């Protein structure tokens, strides 16, 4: 399996263009599977091995979402082996995916977002301007935290009012920004080297996702936003839900958010229930 695994990881790297972080997850899942199946040859692996692995994960108290991800890693691996004619039939075919209860996205209301912005503007720290711009970009573009920290100064085109973000899988996408945000970015990076990261840490290096997550949580506390389970990602959920509430169609939201599948965007439909109720009244006769 070792030889085939190396070929598969190279396939993910070169042909699929996945990030090294994603490839590491695939490799870790497949090495765990290899260990549990006692390095059985891929040609001799059967459905019983897959079920045994799932039982092992269940006994180890892996959550359904984790078991689902690991089974997906195995399914994709065997699909590759089939395509390359390294095996005849995948032992993973027709094995049901663990059911995962979908959680409704946590989000912030418009008034809470305003409180968040105010808490940053009231900050007196030396990184206030940087932090305010970080929060504004997250709120006004809905980009992921990974996309934010990977922004370089050269990714912003002020005249055209767009920023180019590196989406999942290494794909780049140019998204529009409003004129005020474009001016703020231009002012913040003025006279700096275009090759530099847009946001730097105190150590003059690219700011990390962990640091951004921490500073956002600090501002949540200062703004007295006491909701449970809110994080940086909640700001992204807020972006999508606000657009939906303002009548933007799902396809446009999907493109702006960089969702690969429209089904991901549809998760926000529940948030617009109050608006939908008003529209349903228009169907009333008499």
SEZA-553345 format. One record per residue (C-alpha): residue in three letters; x, y, z. Coordinates in pm, whole numbers, plus 50000, padded with zeros to 5 digits. Example, Ala and Ser with C-alpha at 12.3 -4.5 7.8 and 13.67 -1.06 7.14 Angstrom:
2
ALA512304955050780 SER513674989450714 
% end
This chain:
286
UNK500005000050000 UNK502945023150066 UNK503785026449694 UNK500155032249596 UNK499705057549876 UNK502695077749751 UNK501195077849401 UNK497835089249538 UNK499295117749743 UNK501235129449438 UNK497985128349240 UNK496305150549503 UNK499245174449495 UNK499745177749119 UNK496465169148948 UNK493985179849215 UNK496035209549336 UNK495115204049702 UNK496935222649976 UNK499645205150177 UNK497485207950487 UNK494615189250317 UNK496995162950180 UNK498365157350531 UNK494835149650653 UNK494335123950375 UNK497695108150450 UNK497015106150824 UNK493615089750768 UNK494995064350522 UNK498005055450739 UNK495635049151030 UNK493545026650805 UNK496695008550690 UNK497775002751050 UNK494394988251152 UNK494204965350848 UNK497694952650932 UNK499154964550600 UNK496984940850397 UNK497614944150021 UNK495104967249849 UNK494114938349622 UNK493104917449922 UNK491174943750115 UNK487484935450150 UNK484314951450287 UNK484974933850617 UNK488184954150656 UNK486264986750602 UNK483584977050852 UNK486254966551099 UNK487925000351066 UNK484625018551124 UNK484004997251434 UNK487485005851559 UNK486785043251513 UNK483475039751695 UNK485145021651987 UNK487735049552002 UNK484855074252049 UNK485485091851715 UNK482545115051649 UNK480295107151347 UNK481675137151158 UNK485225124051209 UNK484255088751101 UNK482565103550796 UNK485695122850700 UNK487945092650740 UNK485625070750535 UNK485575097650267 UNK489385096850260 UNK489275059050206 UNK486535061249941 UNK488495087149742 UNK491665066449768 UNK490015034949635 UNK488315054749358 UNK491795065649250 UNK493065029549259 UNK490115019049042 UNK490695047048791 UNK494365037348766 UNK493345000648728 UNK495424991149028 UNK492424972349169 UNK489324957849005 UNK486604966249256 UNK486544990549545 UNK485644974049879 UNK484155007249991 UNK481345007449735 UNK477855009549885 UNK479195013050242 UNK476875038550405 UNK478395070650534 UNK477965077350909 UNK475025100450965 UNK475925134851089 UNK473415158451244 UNK473665191451061 UNK474165220851295 UNK472635253951210 UNK475365279751142 UNK476035303351432 UNK475825339351321 UNK475735375051448 UNK472905399751399 UNK473515433351233 UNK473415451251569 UNK475975426651712 UNK478275432551414 UNK478035470051477 UNK478945464451843 UNK481905443451729 UNK483165471051497 UNK482735496851775 UNK484755475652019 UNK487655475151769 UNK487435512451699 UNK487525519852073 UNK490685498952111 UNK493845518652199 UNK496425491652122 UNK499235496951869 UNK497625471951631 UNK494215488951633 UNK494275498551263 UNK495365463651158 UNK492745446951375 UNK489955469851256 UNK490795462350893 UNK490885424950967 UNK487415426351126 UNK486015447850845 UNK487325424950571 UNK485845394650748 UNK482465411950791 UNK482245428550449 UNK483595400350230 UNK482745368550421 UNK486105352650337 UNK487475324050545 UNK490115330350811 UNK492625309850607 UNK491945332150305 UNK492385363650512 UNK495765354550661 UNK497055344150317 UNK496295377950161 UNK499305396250020 UNK499365433449947 UNK499495425249575 UNK496135407349607 UNK494295440549638 UNK493375461149331 UNK492085494149467 UNK491085509949134 UNK489025479449036 UNK487815474349394 UNK488605437249410 UNK490755414149619 UNK492015380349504 UNK491725352549760 UNK493185317649757 UNK490225294449797 UNK490185258249914 UNK492115235649680 UNK494505263549582 UNK492055280249343 UNK492185318249320 UNK489085339849299 UNK488685377249259 UNK485845391249466 UNK484435426749471 UNK484815449849769 UNK483105482849844 UNK484865516049778 UNK485315524650147 UNK487005491450218 UNK489245496049912 UNK490335530250046 UNK491005515950391 UNK493185487950252 UNK495105512550033 UNK495745535450329 UNK496825506450551 UNK499395492050307 UNK500595525450166 UNK504325525150075 UNK504825489150181 UNK506395462449960 UNK503745446849734 UNK505215412349803 UNK504565414550178 UNK501695397350358 UNK498855421950408 UNK498645414250780 UNK501785410050988 UNK502265398351346 UNK504245416251616 UNK507185394951505 UNK507105409351151 UNK505805376751007 UNK502505367450843 UNK499795367351108 UNK498495332451194 UNK494935319351195 UNK495305312051565 UNK496195348251643 UNK493295361751439 UNK490945337751617 UNK492215349651954 UNK491895386651879 UNK488365382251742 UNK487355364052062 UNK488855392852263 UNK486705417752072 UNK483615395952119 UNK484155399252495 UNK484755436752477 UNK481565440652272 UNK479715419452531 UNK478525395052266 UNK477875365552493 UNK476495339752252 UNK477865304652287 UNK479755287452007 UNK480635319151818 UNK483965321851643 UNK485635338951348 UNK483645315751123 UNK480425329851268 UNK481285362551095 UNK481365343950762 UNK477975328550842 UNK476705363650921 UNK477845376150579 UNK475905348850399 UNK472775352550613 UNK472725390650575 UNK472915388150196 UNK470095362650197 UNK467925384550420 UNK468505414050185 UNK467185393849891 UNK470425383249721 UNK469905350649531 UNK471575318449643 UNK473765315249333 UNK475325349449391 UNK475955341249758 UNK477505308049656 UNK479955325849424 UNK480865353049675 UNK481355327949957 UNK483335303949740 UNK481055274449818 UNK481775245249589 UNK478225231849617 UNK474975251449631 UNK473805227749908 UNK476325244550142 UNK474765278450070 UNK471275264650125 UNK472125259450492 UNK471405296550539 UNK467805294050421 UNK466555288250776 UNK467835322450877 UNK465575339650626 UNK462385323950764 UNK460995357150888 UNK461515372850546 UNK459985342750372 UNK456895344850595 UNK456335380650477 UNK456645369850114 UNK454195341050164 UNK451555366450272 UNK451705380649919 UNK450135348049794 UNK447005353650001 UNK443805358649800 UNK441315384049918 
% end
